[in-house]
Amino acid sequence: MFDLKKILELRKTMNETKKRLDAMVIKETSPKGLFELTISGSQKVNEVKILKDLAGFSNEEIEKDLKELINKATASSQASAVQAMGGLGALSGLAGLTK
C-alpha cells in the first residue's frame, strides 16, 4: 500500500525543485569567445549571443566552439541542478512511499 501523504509531500518537493531549476540562470562563454549561452537549471536554452564577427573563422572552428560551449553550459546546469536538489537527498523520500 502506498502512503498518500508521503507521495503528496514528494510531489510538492519535486514541484518546488522544478521551480528553482527553472529560475536558475547559467551564463557561459565559448572557449574562443565567439558565443555566449544562457541556460536554465532545467537545461532550457534562454539566449544565444554571437559576440564576435564570425567571418575570420572556419566552419570547423565555429562548430567546435559552439559544441564546447553547449557541453560546458550543460555540465554547469547539471551541477547546479544537483546542488539545488541537495545532492541525491531530494529523492530520499522515495524509500518511505510504501507502508
KAPE-V817184 format. One record per backbone hydrogen bond with DSSP energy under -0.5 kcal/mol. CO is the residue of the C=O (numbers start at 0). NH is the residue of the N-H. If there is no record, write none. Layout:
CO:NH, CO:NH
This chain:
0:98, 1:3, 2:6, 3:7, 4:8, 5:9, 6:10, 7:11, 8:12, 9:13, 10:14, 11:15, 12:16, 13:17, 14:18, 15:19, 16:20, 17:21, 18:22, 19:23, 20:23, 20:40, 20:41, 24:26, 25:38, 27:36, 29:32, 33:50, 33:51, 34:29, 35:48, 36:27, 36:38, 37:45, 37:46, 38:25, 39:42, 42:44, 43:39, 43:45, 46:37, 48:35, 48:50, 52:55, 53:56, 57:61, 58:62, 59:63, 60:64, 61:65, 62:66, 63:67, 64:68, 65:69, 66:70, 67:71, 68:72, 69:73, 70:74, 71:75, 72:76, 73:77, 74:78, 75:79, 76:80, 77:81, 78:82, 79:83, 80:84, 81:86, 82:85, 84:89, 85:88, 87:90, 88:91, 90:93, 91:94, 92:95, 93:96, 96:2
